[in-house]
């Protein structure tokens, strides 16, 4: 095993929990298979994962601070209670993963697919998303205050109590989202799809800027026509 890990780089192999625990310094996993592996509560801080298969991998309680995830596939992975501070996710698919109670302070997601991810009870100061699918996610109480939100699809997501004050939306979707007790004061929503929002929910957007077309769309939900 020593010959495989001398350069702290592991390529094109199935990696087990015992092998990961045997490594004392962070390195890079490239095109490795970790599917269904139990990596819970292991210190993997600083590791880089590229083109890896992490489907249903159990990472609950692991230390994943300063990790990098590039072009990985991790549907239904379990990140419950992880430390993901300053982690960087790029062009990866973690659909239906659980990130409940994880620490995501300073974490970033770009060009990722996070459909169905559960972000319940996370610590998420300075978290950032760009060009990412966030369809049908649970994301209650996360702050996006003053954020520039670009190409994010929140369709059908639970965004209760989220803070979007003074945020700007560009090519985003809030279609059929749950926005009870969310705050939008000072937000620029002209770049957001508000389809499926009932007029009764429009009060959630009090203090935000919308376009004439969006106003007409909201009124059309109750059968009123703007001419």
DOVO-213560 format. One line per 4 residues: their letters; for each residue x, y, z of N, C-alpha, C. Coordinates in Angstrom, 1 decimal, padded with zeros to 4 digits. Atoms other than C-alpha are relative to their C-alpha. Last residue first. Example, Ala and Ser with C-alpha at 12.3 -4.5 7.8 and 13.67 -1.06 7.14 Angstrom:
SA) -000.9 -001.1 000.0 013.7 -001.1 007.1 -000.8 001.1 000.8  000.9 -001.2 000.0 012.3 -004.5 007.8 000.9 001.2 000.0
END
This chain:
XXXX) 000.0 -000.5 001.4 -053.7 046.5 -019.6 000.6 001.4 000.0  -000.5 -001.3 000.0 -053.3 044.4 -016.4 000.2 000.5 -001.4  -000.8 -000.3 001.2 -055.6 041.4 -016.2 000.5 001.4 000.1  000.0 -001.4 000.4 -056.8 040.0 -012.9 000.9 000.2 -001.2
XXXX) 000.9 -000.2 001.1 -057.5 036.2 -012.6 -000.1 001.5 -000.4  001.4 000.0 -000.5 -056.0 035.6 -009.2 -001.0 000.4 -001.1  000.2 001.2 -000.8 -052.6 034.4 -010.5 -001.4 -000.1 000.6  000.7 001.0 000.8 -052.9 037.1 -013.2 -000.3 -001.3 000.8
XXXX) 001.4 -000.2 000.1 -052.1 039.6 -010.5 -000.8 -001.0 -000.8  000.5 000.3 -001.3 -048.7 038.0 -009.8 -001.5 000.3 000.0  000.0 001.5 -000.2 -047.9 037.9 -013.5 -000.6 -000.3 001.4  001.2 000.5 000.7 -048.9 041.6 -013.9 -000.1 -001.5 000.1
XXXX) 001.2 -000.4 -000.7 -046.5 042.5 -011.1 -001.3 -000.5 -000.7  000.2 000.9 -001.2 -043.8 040.4 -012.7 -001.2 000.4 000.8  000.4 001.3 000.5 -044.3 042.2 -016.1 -000.2 -001.0 001.2  001.4 -000.1 000.4 -044.2 045.6 -014.4 -000.5 -001.4 -000.4
XXXX) 000.3 -000.7 001.3 -040.8 044.7 -012.9 -001.5 000.0 -000.2  000.4 000.9 001.0 -040.1 043.9 -009.2 -000.3 000.8 -001.3  000.3 -000.6 001.3 -038.2 045.8 -006.5 -000.4 -001.1 -001.0  -000.9 000.5 001.1 -038.4 044.5 -002.9 -000.4 000.7 -001.3
XXXX) -001.3 -000.7 -000.1 -039.9 046.4 000.1 000.9 -000.4 -001.1  000.2 -001.4 -000.3 -042.8 043.9 000.5 001.4 000.7 000.2  -001.0 -000.8 000.8 -041.8 040.6 -001.1 -000.1 001.5 000.2  -001.4 000.4 -000.4 -043.5 038.4 001.5 001.0 000.9 -000.7
XXXX) -000.4 -000.9 -001.1 -046.7 040.4 000.8 001.4 -000.4 000.5  -000.8 -001.2 000.5 -046.8 038.6 -002.5 000.4 000.9 001.1  -001.4 000.1 -000.4 -047.8 035.4 -000.8 000.8 001.2 -000.4  000.0 000.0 -001.4 -051.5 036.1 -001.1 001.4 -000.1 000.6
XXXX) 000.0 -001.4 -000.4 -050.9 036.9 -004.7 000.0 000.1 001.5  001.3 -000.5 -000.2 -049.8 033.3 -005.1 000.0 001.4 000.4  000.2 -000.8 -001.3 -046.3 032.7 -006.4 -001.4 000.5 000.1  000.6 000.9 -001.0 -046.5 030.1 -009.2 -000.1 000.6 001.4
XXXX) 001.1 000.8 000.4 -044.1 032.0 -011.4 -000.5 -000.9 001.1  000.9 000.1 -001.1 -041.8 034.4 -009.7 -001.2 -000.8 -000.3  001.3 000.5 000.4 -038.9 034.0 -012.1 -000.9 -000.2 001.3  000.5 001.3 -000.6 -036.1 036.2 -010.8 -001.3 -000.4 -000.6
XXXX) -000.6 001.1 000.7 -034.1 038.9 -012.5 -000.4 -001.3 000.5  000.4 -000.1 001.4 -036.4 041.7 -011.5 000.6 -001.1 -000.8  000.6 001.3 000.5 -036.2 040.6 -007.9 -000.3 000.0 -001.5  000.3 -000.2 001.4 -033.9 043.4 -006.6 -000.4 -001.3 -000.6
XXXX) -000.5 000.9 001.0 -034.0 043.1 -002.8 -000.4 000.4 -001.4  -001.2 -000.5 000.8 -034.4 046.1 -000.6 000.5 -000.9 -001.0  -000.1 -001.5 000.0 -036.6 044.3 001.9 001.2 000.4 -000.8  -000.5 -000.4 001.3 -036.8 040.6 000.9 000.1 001.5 -000.1
XXXX) -000.1 -001.5 000.1 -037.3 038.8 004.1 000.6 000.4 -001.3  -001.2 -000.5 000.6 -038.6 035.2 004.5 000.0 001.5 -000.2  -000.9 -000.7 -000.9 -041.4 034.6 007.0 001.4 000.3 -000.6  000.6 -000.5 -001.3 -043.1 032.1 004.7 001.1 000.6 000.9
XXXX) -000.8 -001.1 -000.5 -041.2 031.8 001.4 -000.6 000.6 001.3  000.6 -000.3 -001.3 -042.2 028.4 000.1 000.8 001.1 000.6  -000.7 000.1 -001.3 -041.1 028.3 -003.5 -000.9 000.3 001.2  000.7 000.9 -000.9 -043.4 027.8 -006.5 000.8 -000.3 001.3
XXXX) 001.3 000.5 000.4 -041.0 029.5 -008.9 -000.5 -001.1 001.0  000.7 000.3 -001.3 -038.2 031.3 -007.2 -001.4 -000.6 -000.2  001.4 000.5 000.0 -036.0 031.1 -010.3 -000.4 -000.2 001.5  000.4 001.0 -001.1 -032.8 033.0 -011.0 -001.4 -000.4 -000.1
XXXX) 000.3 001.3 000.6 -031.4 034.7 -014.1 -000.2 -001.1 001.0  -000.3 000.0 001.4 -029.9 037.5 -012.0 -000.2 -001.4 -000.6  000.2 001.2 000.7 -031.2 038.2 -008.5 000.2 000.2 -001.5  000.4 -000.2 001.4 -029.9 041.0 -006.3 -000.1 -001.4 -000.7
XXXX) -000.6 000.9 001.0 -029.9 040.8 -002.5 -000.4 000.3 -001.4  -000.9 -000.7 000.9 -030.8 043.8 -000.4 000.8 -000.9 -000.9  000.0 -001.4 000.0 -032.6 041.6 002.1 001.2 000.6 -000.8  -000.4 -000.5 001.3 -032.7 038.0 001.1 000.0 001.5 -000.1
XXXX) -000.2 -001.4 000.0 -032.9 036.5 004.6 000.6 000.4 -001.4  -001.2 -000.4 000.6 -034.4 033.0 004.6 000.1 001.5 -000.1  -000.8 -000.8 -001.0 -037.2 032.5 007.2 001.4 000.3 -000.6  000.5 -000.7 -001.2 -038.8 029.8 005.0 001.1 000.7 000.8
XXXX) -000.9 -001.2 -000.3 -037.0 029.0 001.8 -000.5 000.8 001.2  000.5 -000.5 -001.3 -038.5 025.5 001.2 001.0 001.1 000.5  -000.8 000.2 -001.2 -037.7 024.8 -002.5 -000.7 000.7 001.2  000.7 001.0 -000.9 -040.2 024.3 -005.3 000.8 -000.2 001.3
XXXX) 001.3 000.5 000.3 -037.8 026.1 -007.8 -000.5 -001.0 001.0  000.6 000.4 -001.3 -034.7 027.5 -006.2 -001.4 -000.6 -000.2  001.4 000.5 000.1 -032.8 027.7 -009.5 -000.5 -000.5 001.3  000.4 000.9 -001.0 -029.7 029.9 -009.2 -001.5 -000.4 -000.2
XXXX) 000.3 001.3 000.6 -028.2 031.6 -012.2 -000.3 -001.1 001.0  -000.1 000.1 001.4 -026.6 034.5 -010.3 -000.3 -001.5 -000.5  000.5 001.4 000.3 -027.4 035.6 -006.8 -000.1 -000.1 -001.5  000.3 000.0 001.5 -025.4 038.7 -005.8 -000.3 -001.4 -000.4
XXXX) -000.7 000.9 000.9 -025.6 038.6 -002.0 -000.4 000.3 -001.4  -000.9 -000.7 000.8 -026.6 041.6 000.2 000.7 -000.8 -001.1  000.1 -001.4 -000.1 -028.3 039.3 002.7 001.2 000.7 -000.8  -000.6 -000.4 001.3 -028.3 035.7 001.5 000.0 001.5 000.0
XXXX) -000.1 -001.4 000.3 -028.9 034.4 005.1 000.7 000.2 -001.4  -001.4 -000.3 000.5 -030.1 030.8 005.6 000.0 001.5 -000.4  -000.7 -000.9 -000.8 -033.3 030.4 007.7 001.4 000.4 -000.4  000.8 -000.9 -000.8 -034.7 027.3 006.1 001.0 000.9 000.8
XXXX) -001.1 -001.0 -000.2 -032.9 025.7 003.1 -000.7 001.1 000.9  000.4 -000.6 -001.3 -034.7 022.5 002.4 001.1 000.9 000.4  -000.9 000.1 -001.2 -034.1 021.9 -001.3 -000.7 000.5 001.2  000.6 000.9 -001.1 -036.7 021.2 -004.0 001.0 -000.2 001.1
XXXX) 001.4 000.3 000.1 -034.5 022.7 -006.8 -000.5 -001.0 001.1  000.4 000.1 -001.4 -031.2 024.2 -005.8 -001.5 -000.4 000.0  001.3 000.5 -000.1 -029.5 023.9 -009.3 -000.3 -000.3 001.5  000.3 001.3 -000.7 -026.4 026.0 -009.3 -001.4 -000.4 000.1
XXXX) 000.3 000.9 001.1 -024.9 028.8 -011.4 -000.3 -001.4 000.5  000.0 -000.6 001.3 -023.4 030.4 -008.3 -000.3 -001.1 -001.1  000.4 000.9 001.0 -023.8 029.6 -004.6 000.0 000.8 -001.3  000.3 -000.6 001.3 -022.1 031.2 -001.7 -000.4 -001.1 -001.0
XXXX) 000.1 001.0 001.0 -021.9 030.6 002.1 -000.4 000.6 -001.3  -000.8 -000.2 001.2 -020.8 033.6 004.1 000.0 -001.2 -001.0  -000.5 -001.4 000.2 -022.2 032.3 007.4 000.9 000.1 -001.3  -000.3 -000.3 001.4 -023.9 028.9 006.9 000.4 001.5 -000.2
XXXX) -000.6 -001.3 -000.3 -024.4 027.0 010.1 000.7 000.4 -001.3  -001.4 -000.2 000.3 -026.8 024.3 009.0 000.5 001.3 000.6  -000.8 -000.2 -001.2 -030.1 023.5 010.7 001.5 000.1 -000.2  000.6 -000.3 -001.3 -031.7 021.9 007.7 001.0 000.3 001.1
XXXX) -000.9 -000.9 -000.7 -029.7 022.0 004.4 -000.6 000.4 001.4  000.5 -000.5 -001.2 -031.4 019.0 002.9 001.0 000.8 000.8  -000.9 000.0 -001.2 -030.5 018.5 -000.7 -000.6 000.6 001.2  000.5 000.8 -001.1 -033.3 017.8 -003.2 000.9 -000.1 001.3
XXXX) 001.4 000.3 000.0 -031.5 019.0 -006.3 -000.4 -000.9 001.2  000.3 000.3 -001.4 -027.9 020.1 -005.5 -001.5 -000.3 000.2  001.4 000.5 -000.1 -026.5 020.1 -009.0 -000.3 -000.5 001.4  000.4 001.3 -000.6 -023.4 022.2 -009.1 -001.4 -000.4 -000.1
XXXX) 000.3 001.0 001.1 -022.0 024.9 -011.4 -000.3 -001.4 000.6  000.1 -000.6 001.4 -020.4 026.7 -008.4 -000.3 -001.1 -001.0  000.5 001.0 001.0 -020.8 025.9 -004.7 -000.2 000.7 -001.3  000.5 -000.5 001.3 -018.9 027.8 -002.0 -000.4 -001.2 -000.9
XXXX) 000.1 001.0 001.1 -018.3 027.2 001.7 -000.5 000.6 -001.3  -001.0 -000.2 001.1 -017.3 030.1 003.9 000.0 -001.0 -001.1  -000.5 -001.3 000.0 -019.2 028.7 006.9 001.1 000.2 -001.0  -000.4 -000.4 001.3 -020.8 025.5 005.9 000.5 001.4 -000.1
XXXX) -000.5 -001.3 000.0 -021.1 023.7 009.2 000.5 000.4 -001.3  -001.4 -000.2 000.4 -023.4 020.7 009.0 000.5 001.5 000.1  -000.8 -000.4 -001.2 -026.6 020.3 011.0 001.5 000.1 -000.4  000.6 -000.5 -001.2 -028.3 018.6 008.0 001.1 000.2 001.1
XXXX) -001.0 -000.9 -000.7 -026.2 018.3 004.9 -000.5 000.5 001.3  000.4 -000.6 -001.3 -028.1 015.3 003.5 001.2 000.8 000.5  -000.9 000.2 -001.1 -027.6 014.5 -000.2 -000.6 000.7 001.2  000.6 000.7 -001.2 -030.6 014.4 -002.5 001.0 -000.4 001.1
XXXX) 001.4 000.0 -000.1 -028.5 015.4 -005.6 -000.5 -000.8 001.2  000.3 000.6 -001.3 -024.8 015.8 -004.9 -001.5 000.0 000.2  001.4 000.4 -000.2 -023.7 016.5 -008.5 -000.2 -000.7 001.3  000.3 001.3 -000.6 -020.4 018.4 -008.9 -001.5 -000.3 000.2
XXXX) 000.5 000.9 001.0 -019.3 021.2 -011.2 -000.2 -001.5 000.5  000.0 -000.5 001.3 -017.3 022.8 -008.4 -000.5 -001.1 -001.0  000.6 001.0 000.8 -017.6 022.4 -004.6 -000.2 000.6 -001.4  000.3 -000.5 001.3 -015.2 024.4 -002.4 -000.5 -001.2 -000.9
XXXX) -000.1 001.1 001.1 -015.0 023.7 001.3 -000.5 000.7 -001.3  -000.9 -000.3 001.1 -014.3 026.8 003.4 000.2 -001.1 -001.0  -000.4 -001.3 000.0 -016.0 025.2 006.5 001.0 000.2 -001.1  -000.3 -000.3 001.3 -017.4 021.8 005.7 000.4 001.5 -000.2
XXXX) -000.6 -001.3 000.1 -017.5 020.5 009.2 000.5 000.2 -001.4  -001.4 -000.2 000.4 -019.9 017.6 009.0 000.5 001.4 000.2  -000.9 -000.4 -001.1 -023.0 017.1 011.1 001.4 000.2 -000.4  000.6 -000.5 -001.2 -024.9 015.2 008.3 001.1 000.3 001.1
XXXX) -001.0 -000.9 -000.6 -022.8 014.9 005.2 -000.6 000.6 001.3  000.4 -000.5 -001.3 -024.6 011.8 003.9 001.1 000.9 000.6  -001.1 000.0 -001.0 -024.3 011.2 000.2 -000.5 000.6 001.3  000.4 000.6 -001.2 -027.6 010.6 -001.6 001.1 -000.2 001.0
XXXX) 001.4 000.1 -000.3 -026.1 011.4 -005.0 -000.3 -000.8 001.3  000.3 000.5 -001.4 -022.4 012.0 -004.8 -001.5 000.0 000.4  001.4 000.5 000.0 -020.9 012.4 -008.2 -000.3 -000.6 001.3  000.3 001.3 -000.7 -017.7 014.5 -008.3 -001.5 -000.3 -000.1
XXXX) 000.6 000.9 000.9 -016.7 017.1 -010.9 -000.2 -001.4 000.6  000.1 -000.4 001.4 -014.5 018.9 -008.5 -000.5 -001.1 -000.8  000.8 001.0 000.7 -014.7 018.7 -004.7 -000.3 000.5 -001.4  000.3 -000.4 001.3 -012.1 020.6 -002.6 -000.7 -001.2 -000.7
XXXX) -000.1 001.0 001.1 -011.7 020.3 001.1 -000.5 000.6 -001.3  -000.9 -000.3 001.1 -010.9 023.2 003.4 000.2 -001.1 -001.1  -000.4 -001.4 000.1 -012.7 021.7 006.4 001.0 000.1 -001.1  -000.2 -000.2 001.4 -014.1 018.2 005.8 000.4 001.4 -000.3
XXXX) -000.6 -001.3 000.1 -014.0 016.9 009.4 000.4 000.2 -001.5  -001.4 -000.1 000.4 -016.4 014.0 009.3 000.5 001.4 000.0  -000.9 -000.4 -001.1 -019.5 013.9 011.4 001.4 000.1 -000.4  000.6 -000.7 -001.2 -021.5 012.0 008.8 001.0 000.3 001.1
XXXX) -001.1 -001.0 -000.5 -019.4 011.2 005.7 -000.5 000.7 001.3  000.3 -000.5 -001.4 -021.5 008.1 004.7 001.2 000.8 000.5  -001.1 000.0 -000.9 -021.1 007.6 000.9 -000.4 000.6 001.3  000.4 000.6 -001.3 -024.5 007.1 -000.8 001.2 -000.2 001.0
XXXX) 001.4 000.3 -000.1 -022.9 007.9 -004.2 -000.2 -000.8 001.3  000.3 000.0 -001.4 -019.4 009.2 -003.7 -001.5 -000.2 000.3  001.3 000.5 -000.2 -017.9 008.5 -007.1 -000.2 -000.1 001.5  000.2 001.2 -000.8 -014.8 010.7 -007.7 -001.5 -000.4 000.1
XXXX) 000.6 001.0 000.8 -014.0 013.0 -010.6 -000.3 -001.3 000.8  000.2 -000.4 001.4 -011.7 015.1 -008.3 -000.6 -001.3 -000.8  000.7 001.1 000.6 -011.7 015.0 -004.5 -000.3 000.4 -001.5  000.6 -000.4 001.3 -009.1 017.2 -002.8 -000.6 -001.3 -000.6
XXXX) 000.0 000.9 001.1 -008.3 016.7 000.9 -000.6 000.5 -001.3  -001.0 -000.3 001.0 -007.6 019.6 003.2 000.1 -000.9 -001.2  -000.3 -001.4 000.3 -009.5 018.2 006.1 001.1 000.2 -000.9  -000.4 -000.1 001.4 -010.3 014.5 005.9 000.3 001.4 -000.4
XXXX) -000.6 -001.3 000.3 -010.5 013.8 009.6 000.5 000.0 -001.4  -001.4 000.0 000.3 -012.8 010.7 009.9 000.5 001.5 -000.3  -000.9 -000.5 -001.1 -016.1 010.9 011.7 001.5 -000.1 -000.2  000.5 -000.9 -001.1 -018.0 008.9 009.1 001.0 000.3 001.0
XXXX) -001.1 -000.9 -000.3 -016.1 007.5 006.1 -000.4 001.0 001.1  000.2 -000.7 -001.3 -018.4 004.5 005.6 001.2 000.8 000.4  -001.0 000.1 -001.0 -018.2 003.6 001.9 -000.4 000.8 001.3  000.5 000.8 -001.1 -021.4 003.2 -000.2 001.0 -000.1 001.2
XXXX) 001.4 000.3 000.0 -019.6 004.5 -003.3 -000.3 -000.9 001.2  000.3 000.1 -001.4 -016.0 005.6 -002.6 -001.5 -000.3 000.2  001.3 000.5 -000.4 -014.7 005.0 -006.1 -000.1 -000.1 001.5  000.0 001.1 -001.0 -011.7 007.0 -007.2 -001.5 -000.3 000.3
XXXX) 000.7 001.1 000.6 -011.4 009.2 -010.3 000.0 -001.3 000.8  000.4 -000.2 001.3 -008.8 011.3 -008.6 -000.6 -001.2 -000.6  000.6 001.2 000.6 -008.2 011.4 -004.9 -000.6 000.4 -001.3  001.0 -000.1 001.0 -005.8 014.1 -003.8 -000.5 -001.3 -000.4
XXXX) -000.5 000.2 001.4 -003.7 014.5 -000.7 -001.2 000.2 -000.9  001.0 -000.1 001.1 -004.1 015.3 003.0 000.7 -000.1 -001.4  000.0 -001.3 000.6 -001.5 014.0 005.5 -001.0 000.1 -001.2  -000.1 -001.0 -001.1 -001.8 011.1 008.0 000.1 001.4 -000.6
XXXX) -000.7 -001.2 000.6 -003.1 008.5 005.6 000.0 001.1 001.0  -001.4 000.2 -000.1 -004.0 005.2 007.4 000.8 001.2 -000.5  -000.4 -000.2 -001.4 -007.6 006.4 008.0 001.6 -000.2 000.2  000.1 -001.5 -000.3 -008.2 006.7 004.3 000.5 000.3 001.4
XXXX) -001.1 -000.7 000.7 -006.9 003.1 003.7 000.0 001.5 000.2  -001.3 000.3 -000.6 -009.1 001.7 006.5 001.2 000.7 -000.7  -000.1 -000.8 -001.3 -012.2 003.5 005.2 001.4 -000.2 000.6  000.7 000.5 -001.1 -011.7 001.9 001.7 000.2 001.0 001.2
XXXX) -000.7 -000.3 -001.3 -010.7 003.3 -001.6 -000.8 -000.3 001.2  001.0 000.0 -001.1 -011.7 001.8 -004.9 000.7 000.2 001.3  000.2 001.2 -000.8 -009.1 002.8 -007.5 -001.1 000.1 001.0  000.6 001.2 000.7 -008.4 005.1 -010.4 -000.1 -001.3 000.8
XXXX) 000.8 000.0 001.3 -006.0 007.5 -008.8 -000.6 -001.3 -000.4  000.6 001.3 000.2 -004.6 008.2 -005.3 -000.9 000.1 -001.3  001.0 -000.1 001.1 -002.2 011.2 -004.8 -000.5 -001.5 -000.3  001.3 -000.5 -000.6 -000.3 011.7 -001.6 -001.0 000.2 -001.1
XXXX) 000.1 -001.4 000.5 002.9 011.1 -003.6 -001.2 000.7 000.5  -001.3 -000.8 -000.3 003.9 008.0 -001.6 -000.1 001.4 -000.4  000.3 -001.3 -000.6 000.3 006.7 -001.6 001.2 000.8 000.3  001.2 -000.7 000.6 000.2 003.7 -003.9 -000.1 001.4 000.5
XXX) -000.4 -000.5 001.4 003.8 002.6 -003.1 -001.2 000.8 -000.6  -000.8 -001.2 000.0 002.9 002.4 000.6 000.3 000.6 -001.3  000.8 -001.2 000.0 000.0 000.0 000.0 000.9 001.3 000.0
END
